[in-house]
Structure formats: C-alpha cells, structure tokens
Amino acid sequence: MSDIVECFQERAEAVSAGVEHVDDLQEAFQYTARVCAEKEACQILVSGCEQSLSKPAEDLCSLQAPEKTIAAPGFPSSDLQPLVDLCKQQGISVVTQGLREYLGGMDIGFTLAEYGVAETGTVVLDSSGEDLRLATMIPEIHVVVLYRSCIVSDFSEIEGYLSKKFSSGADYTAFITGPSRTADIERVLTLGVHGPLAQHIIIVNDIQE
C-alpha cells in the first residue's frame, strides 16, 4: 500500500497538484481553513460599482463576496461542524448548497474523492450534484480529501464501481488530474484558465499497518 500511495503522490505532484498527509479529518479541516485564510479573497471585480446604478447593475455588484467562502458540498452537516467552527473564528463562511448564489466569490472548493488512481495521480469524484460540479470548477483552489484506503493502482481496479454506478443510466463522474491547464494560447502552458488554479490533495490515513 505504501508503494501505491508513493506512486500516487509522485504522479499527482508531476501535474502540479499539492499533496498533504494527515491523520484524520480534523487535520484536513485545519489545513483547509489555513489555506483559505492565507489566500487573497476571491471576488468578482466590477468597474463602476461606486456609482449610482440601475437596479440590475446593483444586483450584479452585490455579487461581490463580503468574506472568504469555502464551498463544501457532499459532506454531511454533522461532519462539517468542526470546519464551520474553525472558519468562523477567521471570518470565513462555509456553504454546502445553493452554490449558484456564490459564483462571484468562492475561494475554495472542498470535496471528498471516491478514489485516487496512482497510475496517473487522478482523483475520482461522484459529481452527480450540480453543487459539487461547481465546487470543483469555479473556486481558485480545489482541496480534495482522499482516504488512503481508497487509492488504487490503476483504473482497472475501479471498473466494478463504475459499472455499478452507470448501470442505472447517465450520471456524472469526474476524473481530475491536477489543476486546470491549457496550452491553447501561443502554446504556453497556463494554469487556472478553465478551472481551479491550484489543487491540494489531502490524504487521510485510515489504514493501520
């Protein structure tokens, strides 16, 4: 198992993802709150909001986030309470649903991976809910919690999971390898154009060896 985890980290870091190891979910919360506190607030910047505006324009300007926000869909509310408490002390809000209302100011998307694939450093997320899709695409930083026991060697090991998941019809499953990147602009590699600028993978140790 250690070799598989080491391979996963090596491949994930090779595509510009950051990898952290923690002992439990509480440490993952502490890490995420710290990353959010240290980054500059993400706000939609609209020129002219200081002027006398029409009602539609005022509504647009109101999208500017008054505080930093962590979008954390997919976690049970009871599990997230320690994160909410940590963030409250630092003026950071935690939202779990209705993320369309926060499109102008989500700082961190905080999600839970179903699997990690060591072969490519990929995290696999059940993205059937719109809020989870928004949390992985809109914020500047995507923080993923990945349990160590859910890291597999290659994609063949999750064939059964995928077959069962799609047996009931169309669904959304995301395979995310590193932060968003493109080389479309003059063949220069650029991060964060179509999605998060940075990806942090927090591996939670749930295996006793």
C-alpha positions as a printed Julia matrix, in Angstrom:
209×3 Matrix{Float64}:
   0.0    0.0     0.0
   2.84   2.4     0.8
   4.22   1.94   -2.73
   0.83   2.74   -4.24
   0.46   5.91   -2.14
   4.0    6.97   -3.0
   3.29   6.45   -6.71
   0.04   8.42   -6.44
   1.82  11.34   -4.8
   4.64  11.3    -7.35
   2.23  11.34  -10.3
  -0.05  13.98   -8.73
   2.86  16.3    -7.99
   4.14  15.82  -11.54
   0.96  17.55  -12.79
   1.29  20.43  -10.28
  -1.03  19.12   -7.57
  -0.01  19.57   -3.93
  -0.22  16.5    -1.68
  -0.52  16.57    2.11
  -0.76  13.67    4.56
  -2.86  13.93    7.72
  -4.03  11.51   10.39
  -7.72  12.41   10.46
 -10.46  14.62    9.04
  -9.95  17.25   11.75
  -6.41  17.86   10.47
  -7.8   18.12    6.95
 -10.19  20.82    8.18
  -7.35  22.71    9.85
  -5.26  22.57    6.67
  -8.14  23.81    4.5
  -9.03  26.67    6.83
  -5.37  27.73    6.9
  -5.09  27.71    3.1
  -8.22  29.83    2.82
  -7.07  32.28    5.49
  -3.71  32.78    3.77
  -5.06  33.42    0.26
  -6.37  36.71   -1.1
 -10.17  36.88   -1.14
 -11.72  35.88   -4.45
 -14.27  38.45   -5.56
 -15.83  39.36   -8.86
 -14.41  42.75   -9.84
 -16.93  45.06  -11.48
 -15.87  48.54  -12.58
 -18.23  51.37  -11.65
 -19.91  49.81   -8.61
 -19.17  53.0    -6.66
 -21.51  54.96   -8.97
 -25.28  55.48   -8.82
 -26.58  52.41  -10.64
 -29.76  50.86  -12.0
 -31.35  48.03  -10.04
 -29.94  45.27  -12.35
 -26.45  46.78  -12.04
 -26.76  46.98   -8.26
 -27.7   43.31   -8.2
 -24.56  42.5   -10.19
 -22.34  44.48   -7.86
 -23.88  42.76   -4.85
 -22.29  39.51   -6.06
 -19.01  40.72   -4.61
 -18.28  38.46   -1.65
 -18.15  40.23    1.74
 -15.93  37.5     3.15
 -13.97  34.45    2.1
 -16.01  31.36    1.32
 -15.33  27.63    1.33
 -17.76  25.61   -0.78
 -18.09  22.14    0.76
 -20.92  20.16   -0.86
 -21.2   16.42   -0.38
 -20.23  16.3     3.3
 -22.84  15.54    5.99
 -23.52  18.72    8.0
 -22.59  16.98   11.25
 -19.16  16.05    9.88
 -18.51  19.62    8.75
 -19.28  21.34   12.05
 -15.62  21.37   13.22
 -14.68  23.09    9.93
 -17.5   25.61   10.34
 -16.28  26.4    13.85
 -12.67  26.82   12.72
 -13.62  29.1     9.85
 -15.99  31.23   11.91
 -13.07  32.27   14.1
 -11.31  33.6    11.0
 -14.25  35.28    9.28
 -14.63  32.54    6.67
 -18.03  31.18    5.7
 -18.73  27.56    4.77
 -21.54  26.79    2.32
 -22.77  23.36    1.29
 -25.61  24.05   -1.14
 -27.07  26.69   -3.42
 -23.61  27.45   -4.84
 -25.06  29.32   -7.83
 -25.55  32.2    -5.39
 -21.79  32.3    -4.69
 -20.35  32.24   -8.21
 -18.66  35.59   -7.68
 -16.82  34.68   -4.52
 -15.99  31.02   -3.84
 -12.4   30.87   -2.63
 -12.0   27.14   -2.05
 -13.9   24.1    -3.26
 -13.67  21.39   -0.6
 -14.71  17.92   -1.75
 -14.36  14.23   -0.93
 -12.93  11.84   -3.54
 -14.33   8.38   -4.13
 -10.97   7.06   -5.33
  -7.43   8.06   -6.18
  -5.66   6.38   -9.11
  -1.91   6.03   -8.59
  -1.18   5.35  -12.25
  -1.96   8.96  -13.2
  -2.35  10.86   -9.9
  -6.07  11.23  -10.65
  -8.88  11.73   -8.14
 -12.32  10.31   -8.95
 -15.37  12.24   -7.72
 -19.06  11.41   -7.84
 -20.23  14.67   -9.43
 -23.9   13.88   -9.9
 -24.9   17.01   -7.95
 -24.58  20.44   -9.53
 -23.18  21.97   -6.36
 -20.29  19.53   -6.35
 -19.54  20.26  -10.01
 -19.47  23.99   -9.26
 -17.2   23.46   -6.25
 -14.64  21.65   -8.41
 -14.69  24.17  -11.27
 -15.36  27.72  -10.01
 -13.05  28.37   -6.98
  -9.41  29.35   -7.42
  -8.33  26.44   -5.21
  -9.74  22.91   -5.12
  -8.97  20.93   -1.95
  -9.75  17.21   -2.18
  -9.95  14.82    0.76
  -8.8   11.34   -0.25
  -8.78   8.43    2.18
  -5.64   6.33    1.89
  -7.68   3.13    1.66
  -9.34   4.49   -1.5
  -6.11   4.78   -3.51
  -5.83   2.08   -6.19
  -3.05   1.18   -8.6
  -4.86   1.74  -11.89
  -8.26   2.29  -13.45
  -8.98  -1.42  -13.87
  -9.45  -1.63  -10.08
 -12.47   0.68  -10.16
 -14.15  -0.97  -13.14
 -16.73  -2.61  -10.88
 -17.51   0.71   -9.16
 -18.02   2.49  -12.48
 -20.11  -0.33  -13.98
 -22.44  -0.32  -10.99
 -22.65   3.47  -10.95
 -23.66   3.76  -14.59
 -25.94   0.74  -14.69
 -28.94   2.9   -13.76
 -28.43   5.4   -16.59
 -26.48   8.55  -17.33
 -24.52  10.05  -14.46
 -21.63  12.4   -13.73
 -18.25  11.13  -12.61
 -15.24  13.45  -12.68
 -11.67  12.3   -13.24
  -9.47  15.2   -12.13
  -5.72  15.18  -12.68
  -4.06  18.3   -11.3
  -5.29  21.89  -11.61
  -6.89  23.23  -14.79
  -4.39  23.77  -17.58
  -4.24  24.72  -21.24
  -1.59  25.46  -23.86
  -4.02  26.94  -26.41
  -2.61  30.44  -26.01
   0.54  30.58  -28.13
   1.43  27.08  -26.89
   2.32  28.44  -23.47
   1.19  26.23  -20.58
  -1.18  28.22  -18.38
  -2.87  27.06  -15.18
  -6.32  28.03  -13.99
  -7.92  29.08  -17.28
 -10.83  26.63  -17.35
 -11.0   25.77  -13.65
  -9.04  25.95  -10.39
  -5.6   27.49  -10.39
  -4.39  25.05   -7.72
  -5.3   21.59   -6.48
  -4.5   20.32   -2.99
  -4.99  16.61   -2.26
  -5.2   15.75    1.43
  -4.55  12.05    2.02
  -6.18  10.96    5.27
  -4.51   7.94    6.84
  -7.26   5.44    7.68
  -5.07   2.34    7.44
  -3.13   0.84   10.31
  -0.11  -1.06    9.0
